[in-house]
Amino acid sequence: MNTELDRRLHWILTVALLSIIVGGTIDLVMDHPERWLSLHVVFETLMIAGALVMATTLWLGWWRSAHSAATLRESLERQREERDTWKASAQAALEGLGRAIDARFGSWQLTPTEREVALMLLKGYEHKEIAALTGRSERTVRQHAGAVYEKAGIAGRAELAAYFLNDLMLPEEARDTLGAA
């Protein structure tokens, strides 16, 4: 929701509830009731108390919402920073892996279209998604995928991923931690 609209709504509700509280109190005092336990006095007192409770409840809700939104913004910013740090640290490794994959595609003599399809398969896209992203029919994408598997001498998508990732190892410290678990 728009922050300016929120602010206006807060002010409108605050003024309305304060008007009820202040106006009711002034009206009650100006009435100079003979009996404080009359129906009129009790009703106005309940109206004032109700407005006070609503004002307090709304204020607490607004405060909690603002606090929650601020916490969420901080968390989102930390996650963005973490993502950016990860991207920066992984960039060189990813570029090296990309060059290695491209070299292997070249040795398999894949066409540019087959390379594109093979890379998208490695990224985990389904045939239908690849077709939508590349503007090709799903049948054409399946044909390109079949040509990739045939030229690489593999049986399918799982073997394609395994070909490039099978020897991927975590650093020794991480493997020791996994072995102890």
C-alpha positions in Angstrom: 0.0 0.0 0.0 1.1 3.6 -0.6 3.0 5.0 2.3 1.4 8.5 1.8 -2.0 7.0 1.7 -1.2 5.0 4.9 -0.1 8.2 6.6 -3.3 10.0 5.6 -5.5 7.1 6.8 -3.7 7.1 10.1 -4.3 10.8 10.6 -8.0 10.6 9.6 -8.7 7.7 12.0 -6.7 9.4 14.7 -8.6 12.7 14.3 -11.9 10.9 14.2 -11.3 8.9 17.3 -9.8 11.8 19.2 -12.8 13.9 18.2 -15.1 11.2 19.7 -13.0 11.1 22.9 -12.6 14.9 23.3 -16.1 15.7 22.0 -17.7 13.1 24.2 -15.8 14.3 27.3 -16.6 17.9 26.6 -20.3 17.0 26.0 -20.4 15.1 29.2 -18.9 17.9 31.2 -21.1 20.5 29.6 -24.2 18.5 30.4 -23.6 18.9 34.1 -25.5 15.7 34.8 -27.4 15.6 38.1 -26.7 11.9 38.4 -23.5 10.3 37.2 -25.1 6.9 37.0 -27.8 7.9 34.5 -28.2 6.1 31.2 -26.9 9.1 29.3 -23.7 9.4 31.3 -23.0 5.7 31.2 -23.6 5.6 27.4 -21.3 8.6 26.7 -18.7 7.2 29.0 -18.8 3.8 27.2 -18.5 5.7 23.8 -15.5 7.6 25.1 -13.9 4.4 26.5 -14.7 2.5 23.3 -13.0 5.2 21.2 -10.0 5.2 23.5 -9.7 1.4 23.2 -10.1 1.6 19.4 -7.5 4.3 19.2 -5.0 2.4 21.3 -5.6 -0.8 19.4 -5.1 0.9 16.1 -2.0 2.6 17.3 -0.5 -0.7 18.5 -1.4 -2.4 15.2 0.2 0.4 13.2 3.3 0.3 15.4 3.5 -3.5 15.1 3.0 -3.2 11.3 5.6 -0.5 10.9 8.1 -2.5 13.1 7.4 -5.7 11.1 7.8 -3.9 7.8 11.1 -2.4 9.0 12.4 -5.8 10.1 11.3 -7.3 6.8 13.1 -4.5 4.8 16.3 -5.1 6.9 16.1 -8.9 6.2 15.5 -8.3 2.5 18.5 -6.0 2.4 20.7 -8.6 4.2 19.6 -11.2 1.7 20.3 -9.0 -1.2 23.8 -8.3 0.1 24.3 -12.0 0.7 23.2 -12.7 -2.8 25.4 -10.0 -4.3 28.4 -11.4 -2.3 27.7 -14.9 -3.5 27.4 -13.8 -7.1 30.7 -11.9 -6.9 32.5 -14.8 -5.2 31.1 -17.4 -7.6 31.5 -15.3 -10.8 35.0 -16.5 -11.6 34.2 -20.2 -10.9 31.0 -19.9 -13.0 32.9 -18.3 -15.9 35.4 -21.2 -15.8 32.7 -23.7 -15.6 30.9 -22.0 -18.5 34.1 -22.1 -20.6 34.6 -25.8 -19.8 31.0 -26.6 -20.7 31.2 -24.6 -23.9 34.5 -26.4 -24.9 32.8 -29.7 -24.3 29.8 -28.7 -26.4 32.3 -27.7 -29.1 33.9 -31.1 -28.9 30.5 -32.7 -29.3 30.0 -30.5 -32.4 26.7 -29.1 -31.2 25.1 -26.5 -33.3 24.4 -23.1 -31.7 20.7 -24.0 -31.2 21.7 -27.4 -29.6 24.1 -25.6 -27.3 21.4 -23.2 -26.2 19.0 -26.1 -25.6 21.7 -28.2 -23.8 22.6 -25.3 -21.5 18.9 -24.7 -20.6 18.6 -28.4 -19.9 21.6 -28.2 -17.6 19.9 -25.2 -15.8 16.9 -27.4 -15.1 14.4 -26.1 -17.6 11.7 -28.4 -18.9 11.2 -28.9 -22.7 8.0 -26.8 -22.5 9.8 -23.9 -20.7 12.6 -24.0 -23.2 10.1 -23.8 -26.1 8.4 -20.8 -24.5 11.7 -19.0 -23.8 13.2 -19.6 -27.2 10.1 -19.3 -29.4 10.4 -22.8 -30.7 7.8 -25.6 -30.5 8.2 -28.2 -27.8 8.6 -30.9 -30.5 11.6 -28.9 -32.0 13.1 -28.6 -28.5 12.8 -32.3 -27.9 14.5 -33.0 -31.3 17.4 -30.7 -30.3 17.6 -32.3 -26.9 17.7 -35.8 -28.6 20.5 -34.6 -31.0 22.5 -33.3 -27.9 22.1 -36.7 -26.2 23.1 -38.6 -29.3 26.2 -36.5 -30.1 27.3 -36.6 -26.4 26.7 -40.4 -26.2 24.4 -40.1 -23.2 20.9 -41.3 -22.4 19.2 -38.2 -21.3 19.0 -35.1 -19.1 20.1 -36.7 -15.9 23.3 -38.1 -17.6 23.9 -34.7 -19.2 23.8 -33.0 -15.7 25.9 -35.8 -14.2 28.5 -35.5 -17.0 29.3 -32.0 -15.9 28.6 -32.2 -12.2 29.5 -35.8 -11.3 33.1 -34.8 -10.2 32.0 -31.6 -8.5 33.3 -31.8 -4.9 32.8 -29.7 -1.9 36.0 -28.3 -0.2 37.6 -30.9 2.1 36.4 -29.1 5.2 32.8 -29.3 4.1 33.2 -33.0 3.2 34.6 -33.7 6.7 31.6 -32.0 8.2 29.2 -34.0 6.1 30.9 -37.2 6.9 30.7 -36.5 10.6 26.9 -35.9 10.5 
